[in-house]
Amino acid sequence: MSRIKKQLLLRVLCLSVVSFFVFLLHPLANTASNASETAGLVNINTANAEQLSHLKGIGPKKAEAIVKYREEHGAFKSIDDLTKVKGIGPKFVEKNKGQLSLDAGAAAEKAKEHISDVKH
């Protein structure tokens, strides 16, 4: 085999290996944050305003208010914490509870606080 053919074959092989790993790893890049979205849920701790505005009763202004509140106060610890956002009431939460989710980080933070409260 000529030297040029060997180099070409090596390049094709390397490109194939790299493409294979990119193909395998790409779906895993955002698995944790997208797991709830693929199930049809909106993660209130990671969703942007556009994603939040798809919920019943949420327009662009309320969606921005949710994002702003989250940026200022940190992750929501429960779905019911949405009522702390101006313009979001318990009726909204009740209507949309089946479409809302929290990320694992907020749940873990809530568990730590509960354990801390129990110890004291």
N, C-alpha and C positions, 0 to 999 in steps of 0.2 A: 504494500500500500504506500502511495506517495506521501510525502510529508504534508502537503497541503490538504490531502484528503483526511489525514489523521487529525490535523488541527480543526478542520471543519466538523468532523465527527465529534471531537472533544467539545467544541463549542455548542453543538446541538445537544449533546448529552447534558452539559452543564445547564443550559437554558431549560431543558426539560425538567431537570431536578428542581431548579429554582421555581419554575412554574408550578410544579406539583406541590411544593410546600406552601406557596402562596395560595393556591387553590384550597389546600387543606386547612390552613390557619385563618384565612380571611373570615369565614363564618364565626370563628371563635373570638375575634377581636373585641366584639361588644356583646358577647353572650350574656353576661350578667345584667347589663343595663337594658338589653333588648328582650330578655326572656319574657317579661311581662307584656311588652308591646306585641310580641308575636302571638301571645295568648289573647290579644284583643283588649288588654288592660292598659291604662295610662298610669305610669309611675309618677306620682306627684312630686317626687324628689329629684327627678331627672328630666321630666318633660319640659320642652320649651313652650313658649306662649302659643305658637301655632298648633302644637299637639294638644294643648289644654283647651284651645278654643273649639275643638271638635266635641267636647262634652256638652250634654244638654244644659242649657241655661248659662253657658259661658261664652261671652263674646270676647273680642280682642282686649278690651279694657280690663275686664275681670281676669283674663288669662295673664296679662302683664302684671296685675296686682298680685297674683299668686306667685309669679316668678320673683317679683321685687321683695315680697314678704320672705320668701325662702332665702334669698340672697342676704337679707338683713338679719334674719333670726336663725338661720341654719335649717337643717333638714326637718321635715315634719316627722313627729314621732308616732302619730296615729292619723288615720284618715279624718277623724273628727277634728283634728287641729286645723283643718281648712277653715273652720268657722272663725278662727282668729283673724282671717283676712277680711278686710272691710268689703262688704257687699256679698259675702258668702255666708249663707245661713244653713241651719240644720236640714231644711227641706232639700236644698241642693245636694248636700252630702248623702241624705237618704236616697234620693232619686238615682244618684250616680255611684253608690257604694260598690255595686257589682262591676263597675268599669274602672275603679281606682285601685292602685296598689302602692305599696311602699317598697323601697329597696332594702336589702338585707342590712345595710349600715345603720339605718334608722332603727330597725327592729333590735339590732344588737345594742345600740346606744340606750334604747328604752329598757332593755333587760338589765343592763349595767346599773342604770338609775334605780330600778326596782330592787335589785340586790343590795345596793347601797342604802336604800331606805329601810329595808328589812334589817340590816345590820345595826342601824342606829336606832 
